[in-house]
Amino acid sequence: MKKTCLRLVLVSLAGTVLLTSCGHQGGEGSGKDTTAQVGLTPDADNVGLKLPAGFGAIKVADSLGKARHLVVTPQGDIYVKLNSLKDGKGIVRLHDANGDGKADEQTAFGDYGGTGITLKNGYLYASSDTAVFRYKLDDSSHVTNPDQPEKIIGGLIDRHQHESKSIVLDNNGNIYVNIGAYSNACQEKDRTAGSKGMKPCPILDSAGGIWQFKADQQNQTYGTGKRYATGLRNVVGLDWNQDQNALFVMQHGRDQLHDMWPKLFTETQSANLPAECMYRLKEGVDCGWPYIYYDQEQKKKILAPEFGGDGKKTAGENAEDPQIAFPAHMAPNGLLFYTGDMFPAKYKNGAFIAFHGSWNRSPENQQGYYVVFVPFEGGKPTGNFEVFADGFAGTDKVVSPGDAKHRPCGLAQGPDGSLYVSDDTKGTIYRIIYKKS
């Protein structure tokens, strides 16, 4: 490709977005964005997605496997973490050679499954359910040590419940790892009707929170890291807010209020409570799990029934308040604060959240299966959430998760400001662009 820089010129009558071929000027090094060339055209019917006016979608790739989180390099290549191995590999690299927005080349490496993947200062970080690894990238965004990654962190707990290890880095050389609680509500007998809660909850010594480690130090364990925040049942979606230089996370709220305590909660209450919450974290905070949950209808922190609550008693005066609360059981698996310039100004520094959809809203229909947007100003939400991208499920009625054709999971921002969304059901990668008018 010639070194001539093609500036944004116009939008054709066919709706083609003409984009610059200049490299993204960001914090991840130099290099040309080989995917942000002229000629990006949304797919017919936007790949089935329902988007706000002016937006379009492209199917970048599909059938990758259980695609969880993903990142996009300054050169426009995509790295996708697979939850389970496909053909013996757990990380997929996608490259668009001709600039049409679709992946022409696909390679894979890594002999472990998992969820977490992130990018910082020329390194790619990826997690299994027990460890975090680091790979060096060259100037063309190729991994230089695909078969010999540095093991940054090991020995993390995995008891096959909330085991995924989502990761993110700050701007001071630290990496943050979610270690989900291997329990629903820290009962003496997990998910057993009437079983009381354990206080203090022994799970919190090694799970149920966010741990901080050094981003460039090998072979760290619990002993070399530190618990940064506690009282978080499970966090899959998390992001470092560059505008605020702070960590934000999305918690999966507890399940089965009615199943565990049928005399206290109706099936309808159990389907609609408690909230899925966004928290802004600083070192040492406690978000209250398992002792409390947040009731988005009462707008209060409520004492959990395992610890003597009845659905009305408040508690957790010292526990962190959520930044914003969402409906129950929607499974927020991706969080991204938008810093690009492609989308209209209202989206700048706001939050996109991918709701994966859950299983436990019966007898009501399941909810989620979409990407929402929350406007932010000064580090705080300035309004309610709005559905930004819908239609992943392929149906308006989801009785069980198996009814959904696609389930959004990870979010990433491209160097041109595109929004990428992964689907861990059929392994589809979507790219959402804005058609300037």
C-alpha positions, -999 to 999 in steps of 0.1 A, spaced: 0 0 0 13 34 -9 22 58 19 -2 85 6 -27 94 33 -63 94 21 -84 118 41 -121 115 48 -138 128 16 -175 119 13 -202 94 15 -212 78 -17 -248 74 -29 -245 37 -21 -238 45 16 -201 36 14 -180 51 42 -148 65 29 -122 64 57 -86 75 61 -59 51 55 -36 69 80 -24 50 110 -43 55 143 -26 80 165 -29 62 199 -10 49 228 -2 15 213 26 24 189 26 34 153 17 15 122 -9 18 95 -45 7 101 -47 -17 71 -85 -23 77 -96 14 77 -92 20 40 -117 34 15 -147 13 6 -163 1 39 -199 -7 31 -223 -22 57 -236 -57 49 -271 -61 36 -296 -56 65 -266 -49 88 -261 -86 94 -295 -87 111 -286 -61 137 -310 -33 146 -289 -1 150 -296 37 154 -300 57 123 -267 63 105 -250 32 118 -242 0 98 -227 -34 106 -202 -57 88 -197 -94 95 -159 -96 99 -157 -133 105 -178 -162 117 -176 -198 129 -145 -190 150 -156 -210 180 -167 -197 214 -154 -161 209 -152 -143 242 -132 -110 246 -113 -94 217 -89 -65 210 -80 -46 178 -44 -35 172 -33 0 159 -28 -17 126 -64 -30 126 -58 -67 132 -81 -85 156 -72 -109 183 -100 -131 197 -99 -152 228 -118 -185 226 -134 -200 257 -125 -235 246 -100 -247 221 -108 -250 184 -84 -273 165 -62 -272 195 -59 -234 196 -74 -207 219 -64 -173 203 -74 -163 168 -58 -135 148 -78 -120 120 -64 -98 92 -82 -78 65 -58 -77 35 -80 -57 11 -96 -32 34 -133 -42 29 -138 -48 66 -139 -86 64 -112 -109 76 -92 -125 47 -66 -142 68 -70 -162 100 -43 -178 121 -44 -192 156 -21 -201 185 -22 -207 223 -30 -241 238 -55 -229 265 -91 -217 266 -104 -187 285 -120 -153 283 -96 -124 289 -75 -106 263 -61 -71 263 -34 -50 247 -9 -25 261 24 -10 251 32 -35 224 22 -66 244 -8 -89 241 -22 -103 273 -45 -133 274 -59 -154 302 -69 -190 309 -91 -198 338 -61 -201 361 -34 -179 346 -24 -149 325 1 -149 297 19 -121 278 30 -120 241 53 -95 224 40 -78 193 62 -66 164 55 -34 144 31 -53 122 11 -65 152 23 -101 148 29 -121 180 67 -129 181 65 -157 207 32 -175 200 45 -208 214 65 -194 243 45 -167 261 56 -152 294 35 -165 322 27 -134 342 3 -149 368 -5 -184 378 -23 -205 404 -56 -186 403 -86 -205 417 -109 -224 393 -137 -244 408 -158 -245 376 -183 -217 386 -176 -181 376 -142 -193 365 -134 -169 337 -105 -145 343 -113 -111 327 -83 -87 326 -75 -50 320 -45 -28 325 -41 7 339 -17 34 329 8 27 357 21 -8 349 -6 -28 367 -30 -56 355 -63 -63 371 -79 -98 371 -114 -108 380 -115 -139 402 -152 -148 404 -168 -164 434 -173 -201 431 -207 -197 447 -241 -181 442 -245 -165 477 -218 -181 499 -243 -206 515 -232 -234 537 -245 -256 510 -243 -238 477 -276 -234 458 -295 -253 484 -329 -241 495 -329 -227 530 -291 -230 535 -277 -202 556 -249 -180 545 -214 -182 559 -202 -151 578 -174 -142 573 -176 -157 538 -144 -178 534 -146 -175 496 -135 -139 498 -99 -147 507 -91 -159 472 -122 -151 450 -152 -128 448 -132 -97 438 -105 -80 417 -68 -87 422 -40 -64 411 -6 -76 397 23 -61 379 20 -62 341 56 -70 334 66 -94 362 66 -132 355 53 -160 377 32 -140 401 7 -156 424 -18 -146 451 12 -139 474 28 -114 450 -5 -97 439 -30 -80 461 -68 -79 465 -78 -46 450 -115 -48 455 -138 -73 472 -175 -82 475 -180 -88 437 -198 -120 429 -185 -122 393 -171 -97 369 -168 -105 332 -170 -71 316 -145 -45 329 -126 -16 314 -101 11 324 -118 45 320 -92 67 303 -111 99 309 -112 92 347 -81 70 350 -102 46 370 -114 10 369 -151 3 361 -166 -32 363 -200 -49 356 -211 -74 382 -233 -104 376 -260 -103 403 -270 -133 423 -295 -160 412 -325 -179 426 -341 -158 452 -373 -177 449 -357 -211 445 -337 -207 477 -363 -187 497 -398 -194 483 -415 -180 514 -398 -146 509 -398 -141 471 -422 -149 443 -411 -162 410 -417 -128 395 -395 -111 421 -368 -137 415 -370 -131 378 -366 -93 382 -342 -91 411 -314 -82 419 -298 -57 396 -268 -62 374 -246 -33 386 -218 -11 373 -192 -1 399 -164 24 399 -136 8 419 -107 22 439 -83 2 460 -99 -13 491 -136 -9 482 -162 -36 492 -192 -39 469 -210 -61 495 -214 -96 480 -226 -120 495 -242 -101 524 -262 -76 503 -276 -72 469 -289 -41 451 -326 -38 445 -331 -16 414 -368 -12 421 -364 0 456 -331 17 447 -316 3 480 -290 -21 492 -309 -50 507 -297 -76 532 -295 -110 515 -319 -137 528 -290 -160 536 -280 -135 563 -314 -127 577 -329 -105 551 -365 -106 539 -364 -85 508 -370 -53 526 -343 -49 553 -315 -26 541 -278 -31 549 -244 -24 536 -240 12 547 -203 10 540 -206 -10 507 -200 7 474 -230 22 456 -234 12 420 -229 38 393 -259 25 375 -282 -5 379 -296 -26 351 -324 -52 350 -317 -86 366 -302 -117 349 -289 -102 317 -253 -111 321 -231 -81 313 -200 -97 297 -184 -68 279 -177 -32 290 -160 -5 268 -156 32 273 -157 48 238 -128 72 230 -130 72 192 -140 99 168 -161 80 142 -193 80 162 -213 112 170 -202 133 199 -228 119 223 -209 86 224 -175 101 235 -164 87 268 -197 69 272 -200 32 281 -210 3 258 -221 -28 276 -226 -62 259 -254 -82 277 -249 -119 270 -283 -130 282 -289 -154 310 -309 -185 319 -328 -176 351 -357 -153 344 -382 -181 342 -411 -182 339 -407 -149 321 -388 -146 288 -350 -141 291 -335 -107 285 -303 -92 272 -288 -104 240 -279 -69 230 -254 -40 234 -265 -10 253 -251 25 256 -249 47 287 -239 84 283 -212 97 307 -200 131 317 -174 138 343 -170 101 350 -207 95 359 -237 83 339 -259 112 328 -289 93 317 -306 59 315 -292 32 292 -304 28 257 -303 -3 235 -277 4 208 -274 -28 189 -301 -55 190 -311 -85 169 -282 -108 179 -307 -134 192 -325 -136 159 -359 -137 177 -379 -114 199 -388 -142 223 -360 -161 241 -374 -186 265 -340 -203 271 -305 -192 260 -305 -220 234 -331 -200 215 -306 -172 207 -287 -176 175 -260 -152 187 -250 -139 222 -228 -108 224 -199 -111 247 -168 -90 240 -164 -54 229 -134 -36 213 -127 -3 196 -108 -2 163 -82 25 155 -107 43 132 -134 43 159 -153 13 148 -170 -8 175 -163 -46 174 -186 -72 190 -179 -109 195 -205 -136 197 -196 -168 217 -224 -189 203 -214 -192 166 -181 -173 168 -193 -143 147 -173 -110 149 -193 -78 140 -179 -44 132 -203 -15 137 -195 17 117 -211 51 115 -221 63 80 -215 101 82 -240 121 63 
